[in-house]
């Protein structure tokens, strides 16, 4: 089961900071920035699935807008 530790729009996370857990395995941010996407806690997650997105630009308003990436 997935458990989010940080949420969309939280203060900037640093590379290596723990942002979520799957069972007892910790998931860390690969880059520094603001969390722009995050799976919901309580969801069953399978190996290899992307569970979040960090935006390196660090601007909170980008976390709540639609991008060309979306």
C-alpha positions as CSV (number, residue, x, y, z in Angstrom):
1,X,0.0,0.0,0.0
2,X,1.1,3.5,-0.8
3,X,1.4,6.2,1.8
4,X,2.2,9.8,0.9
5,X,4.4,11.7,3.4
6,X,4.5,15.0,1.4
7,X,1.6,16.5,-0.6
8,X,1.2,18.6,-3.7
9,X,2.2,22.2,-3.1
10,X,4.1,21.5,0.1
11,X,7.3,23.5,0.7
12,X,10.2,22.6,-1.5
13,X,11.6,19.0,-1.1
14,X,15.3,18.3,-1.4
15,X,16.9,15.6,-3.5
16,X,17.0,12.4,-1.3
17,X,14.2,13.6,1.0
18,X,11.7,10.9,1.9
19,X,8.3,11.8,0.2
20,X,6.4,8.5,0.4
21,X,6.4,4.9,1.5
22,X,5.2,1.6,-0.1
23,X,4.8,-0.9,2.7
24,X,8.1,-0.5,4.6
25,X,10.1,0.8,1.6
26,X,10.8,4.5,1.6
27,X,10.6,6.6,-1.6
28,X,12.9,9.6,-1.9
29,X,12.7,12.6,-4.3
30,X,15.1,12.2,-7.2
31,X,15.4,16.0,-7.6
32,X,14.8,19.1,-5.5
33,X,11.7,21.2,-6.1
34,X,7.9,21.3,-5.3
35,X,5.7,18.3,-5.5
36,X,3.4,18.7,-8.5
37,X,1.8,15.3,-8.4
38,X,1.4,12.5,-5.9
39,X,-0.6,9.3,-5.7
40,X,-3.2,9.0,-3.0
41,X,-2.4,7.2,0.3
42,X,-4.1,3.8,0.6
43,X,-3.7,2.9,-3.1
44,X,-2.1,-0.4,-4.1
45,X,1.1,0.3,-6.0
46,X,3.0,-2.1,-8.2
47,X,6.7,-2.2,-8.8
48,X,7.9,0.3,-11.4
49,X,4.9,2.7,-11.3
50,X,5.5,6.4,-11.1
51,X,3.9,7.7,-7.9
52,X,4.8,11.4,-8.0
53,X,6.3,14.3,-9.8
54,X,8.6,17.1,-8.6
55,X,8.8,20.4,-10.4
56,X,12.4,21.9,-10.1
57,X,11.1,25.4,-10.8
58,X,9.9,25.6,-7.2
59,X,6.8,27.8,-7.9
60,X,3.7,26.8,-6.0
61,X,1.3,28.1,-8.7
62,X,2.7,25.6,-11.2
63,X,1.5,22.8,-8.9
64,X,-2.2,23.8,-9.6
65,X,-2.1,24.6,-13.3
66,X,-2.4,22.4,-16.4
67,X,0.8,22.1,-18.4
68,X,1.6,20.8,-21.9
69,X,3.2,17.8,-20.1
70,X,-0.3,16.9,-18.7
